[in-house]
């Protein structure tokens, strides 16, 4: 699986083609579903006012963003951080719509859908009858959200990285077998033979009485020598 980038955006609204812009982006690098600690985070001046509804969601005011760089000024650094890695987002069509609109506006090539993984789609398949918002998934997987007073792109990306790991198996990938210091290599590998894995050291005693066994064998004998059931008769001297 290797390197992937989990990311989130905050915006001025819902329509990237109707004048709404990205005001914050947060990216978290993960390697084999584990955070490496490397992040990219930036606030951006949207070159427009902040609607009250959007401000209530993320708390980023027009005044706060006034001295922040334009998206075009941070685009190269962002693309260098992303590289050719796969992108992970929750409700990815929203974030990718805004990201690609900004990239195109600043003269860069849009990122193809084939590089994007939508954790909302994964969550809906895994939990089809439950709420699959980021908050709901954090609650389901016991991920601490106490710092999440308002939406924030970097914090949400960090939380999503943990959710993504859980959606892929997380702590359950070893089925609870690696505990109390037990080494992972003590677990049977996928390509290891299971020939003796379930063989009992001592066979269980027969549950049939001797008379019942003889009666059953007599019944099978009446079916003829070619009967497939003769293969399953167990007698003291072997197959009868």
C-alpha positions as CSV (number, residue, x, y, z in Angstrom):
1,X,0.0,0.0,0.0
2,X,2.9,2.3,0.8
3,X,2.7,6.1,0.9
4,X,-0.7,7.8,0.9
5,X,-2.0,11.3,1.7
6,X,-5.0,11.8,3.9
7,X,-6.4,15.3,3.4
8,X,-9.3,17.7,4.2
9,X,-10.3,21.2,3.2
10,X,-12.3,24.0,4.6
11,X,-14.1,26.3,2.2
12,X,-16.3,29.4,1.9
13,X,-19.3,27.3,0.7
14,X,-20.4,24.3,-1.3
15,X,-19.9,25.3,-5.0
16,X,-16.3,25.5,-6.3
17,X,-17.6,26.5,-9.7
18,X,-19.8,29.2,-8.4
19,X,-17.3,31.4,-6.6
20,X,-16.6,29.4,-3.4
21,X,-12.9,28.9,-2.5
22,X,-10.6,26.8,-0.3
23,X,-9.5,28.6,2.8
24,X,-7.7,25.8,4.6
25,X,-6.1,22.6,3.6
26,X,-4.5,19.9,5.8
27,X,-2.6,16.8,4.6
28,X,-1.3,13.9,6.7
29,X,1.3,11.5,5.3
30,X,0.7,7.8,6.1
31,X,2.7,4.8,5.2
32,X,1.0,1.4,5.2
33,X,-1.9,3.1,7.0
34,X,0.3,4.5,9.8
35,X,0.9,8.2,10.2
36,X,4.6,9.2,9.6
37,X,4.2,12.5,11.5
38,X,4.7,14.5,8.3
39,X,2.0,17.0,7.5
40,X,1.2,19.9,5.2
41,X,-1.1,22.7,6.4
42,X,-2.0,26.1,5.1
43,X,-4.6,28.9,5.3
44,X,-5.4,30.8,2.2
45,X,-7.0,34.1,1.3
46,X,-10.1,33.3,-0.7
47,X,-10.2,36.7,-2.3
48,X,-13.8,37.1,-1.2
49,X,-15.9,37.5,2.0
50,X,-16.7,34.7,4.3
51,X,-20.4,33.7,4.5
52,X,-21.8,33.5,8.0
53,X,-22.9,29.9,7.5
54,X,-19.3,28.8,6.5
55,X,-17.9,30.8,9.4
56,X,-20.1,29.0,11.9
57,X,-18.6,25.7,10.6
58,X,-14.9,26.4,10.8
59,X,-14.5,29.8,12.5
60,X,-12.2,31.3,9.9
61,X,-13.1,34.9,9.4
62,X,-12.5,37.3,6.5
63,X,-10.2,39.3,8.8
64,X,-8.2,36.3,9.9
65,X,-7.6,35.2,6.3
66,X,-6.9,38.7,4.9
67,X,-3.1,38.4,5.2
68,X,-2.8,34.7,4.2
69,X,-1.3,33.7,0.9
70,X,-3.4,32.9,-2.2
71,X,-3.8,29.3,-3.2
72,X,-1.5,29.9,-6.2
73,X,1.3,30.8,-3.8
74,X,1.2,27.5,-2.0
75,X,0.2,25.3,-4.9
76,X,3.8,24.1,-5.7
77,X,4.5,23.2,-2.1
78,X,1.3,21.4,-1.8
79,X,1.9,19.4,-5.0
80,X,5.4,18.6,-3.9
81,X,4.1,17.2,-0.6
82,X,1.4,15.1,-2.4
83,X,3.8,13.8,-5.0
84,X,2.3,10.9,-6.9
85,X,0.7,9.4,-3.8
86,X,-2.9,8.2,-3.6
87,X,-5.2,10.7,-1.9
88,X,-7.7,9.8,0.9
89,X,-10.6,12.0,1.7
90,X,-14.0,11.7,3.3
91,X,-16.8,12.5,0.8
92,X,-13.9,12.9,-1.6
93,X,-16.0,14.4,-4.5
94,X,-16.4,17.6,-2.4
95,X,-12.8,18.1,-1.5
96,X,-11.5,17.0,-4.9
97,X,-13.9,19.3,-6.6
98,X,-12.5,22.3,-4.7
99,X,-8.9,21.1,-5.0
100,X,-9.0,20.6,-8.7
101,X,-10.9,23.9,-9.2
102,X,-8.1,25.7,-7.4
103,X,-5.3,23.8,-9.2
104,X,-6.9,24.6,-12.6
105,X,-7.4,28.2,-11.7
106,X,-3.7,28.5,-10.8
107,X,-2.5,26.9,-14.0
108,X,-1.9,23.4,-12.7
109,X,-3.1,20.0,-14.0
110,X,-6.1,18.6,-12.2
111,X,-5.6,15.3,-10.2
112,X,-7.3,12.3,-11.7
113,X,-10.0,10.4,-9.9
114,X,-8.1,7.1,-10.2
115,X,-5.7,8.4,-7.5
116,X,-8.5,9.1,-5.0
117,X,-10.0,6.9,-2.3
118,X,-13.3,8.0,-0.7
119,X,-13.5,6.8,2.9
120,X,-17.3,7.6,3.0
121,X,-17.8,5.0,0.3
122,X,-15.8,2.4,2.2
123,X,-17.7,3.3,5.5
124,X,-21.1,3.0,3.8
125,X,-20.2,-0.5,2.5
126,X,-18.9,-1.6,5.9
127,X,-21.7,0.0,7.9
128,X,-24.7,0.3,5.5
129,X,-27.3,1.1,8.1
130,X,-25.4,3.5,10.3
131,X,-24.3,7.2,10.3
132,X,-21.0,7.5,8.6
133,X,-20.0,11.1,9.3
134,X,-16.5,11.6,10.5
135,X,-17.8,12.2,14.0
136,X,-19.9,9.1,13.9
137,X,-17.0,7.0,12.7
138,X,-14.7,8.4,15.4
139,X,-17.2,7.5,18.0
140,X,-17.6,4.0,16.6
141,X,-13.9,3.4,16.6
142,X,-13.2,5.1,20.0
143,X,-11.1,7.8,18.4
144,X,-10.7,10.9,20.7
145,X,-12.4,14.0,19.2
146,X,-12.2,16.2,22.3
147,X,-10.1,18.8,20.4
148,X,-12.6,19.1,17.6
149,X,-14.6,22.1,18.8
150,X,-15.0,23.4,15.2
151,X,-14.0,21.9,11.9
152,X,-10.3,22.3,11.1
153,X,-8.7,20.8,8.0
154,X,-5.5,19.5,9.6
155,X,-7.2,18.1,12.7
156,X,-9.9,16.4,10.6
157,X,-7.2,14.9,8.3
158,X,-5.5,13.5,11.4
159,X,-8.7,12.0,12.7
160,X,-9.6,10.6,9.2
161,X,-6.1,8.9,9.0
162,X,-7.1,7.0,12.2
163,X,-10.6,6.2,10.8
164,X,-9.1,5.0,7.5
165,X,-6.8,2.6,9.4
166,X,-9.8,1.2,11.3
167,X,-11.8,0.9,8.1
168,X,-9.0,-1.2,6.6
169,X,-8.9,-3.4,9.7
170,X,-6.9,-1.4,12.2
171,X,-6.4,-3.1,15.5
172,X,-8.5,-6.0,14.3
173,X,-6.2,-7.0,11.5
174,X,-4.5,-9.7,13.7
175,X,-7.9,-10.8,15.1
176,X,-6.6,-10.1,18.6
177,X,-3.9,-12.7,18.4
178,X,-1.0,-10.3,19.0
179,X,-1.4,-9.5,22.6
180,X,0.7,-9.4,25.8
181,X,4.0,-9.2,23.8
182,X,3.3,-12.2,21.6
183,X,5.4,-11.8,18.4
184,X,3.6,-11.3,15.1
185,X,5.7,-14.0,13.5
186,X,4.2,-16.6,15.8
187,X,0.9,-16.2,13.9
188,X,0.5,-18.6,11.0
189,X,1.4,-16.9,7.8
190,X,-1.1,-16.9,4.9
191,X,1.0,-19.2,2.8
192,X,1.9,-21.6,5.7
193,X,0.4,-25.1,5.6
194,X,-2.5,-25.7,7.8
195,X,-2.2,-29.5,7.4
196,X,-1.7,-30.1,11.1
197,X,-3.3,-26.9,12.5
198,X,-6.6,-28.5,13.4
199,X,-5.5,-32.1,14.0
200,X,-6.4,-33.4,17.5
201,X,-3.6,-35.0,19.4
202,X,-6.1,-37.7,20.6
203,X,-9.2,-38.6,18.7
204,X,-12.5,-38.2,20.4
205,X,-14.2,-41.4,21.5
206,X,-17.1,-42.6,19.2
207,X,-20.5,-41.5,20.3
208,X,-22.3,-44.5,18.8
209,X,-22.9,-47.7,20.8
210,X,-21.4,-50.8,19.3
211,X,-24.9,-52.2,18.5
212,X,-25.8,-49.0,16.7
213,X,-22.6,-49.1,14.7
214,X,-23.2,-52.7,13.6
215,X,-26.8,-51.9,12.7
216,X,-25.7,-48.9,10.5
217,X,-23.0,-51.1,8.8
218,X,-25.7,-53.7,8.0
219,X,-27.9,-51.0,6.4
220,X,-25.1,-49.7,4.3
221,X,-24.2,-53.3,3.2
222,X,-27.7,-53.6,1.7
223,X,-27.0,-50.6,-0.6
224,X,-24.4,-52.6,-2.5
225,X,-20.6,-52.7,-2.9
226,X,-20.6,-49.5,-5.1
227,X,-22.4,-47.3,-2.5
228,X,-20.5,-44.2,-1.8
229,X,-21.5,-44.5,1.9
230,X,-19.2,-47.5,2.3
231,X,-16.3,-45.0,2.2
232,X,-17.5,-43.5,5.5
233,X,-17.9,-46.7,7.5
234,X,-15.2,-46.9,10.2
235,X,-14.6,-50.4,11.5
236,X,-12.0,-51.7,13.8
237,X,-10.1,-53.1,10.9
238,X,-10.4,-50.1,8.6
239,X,-12.9,-49.5,5.8
240,X,-15.3,-52.3,5.5
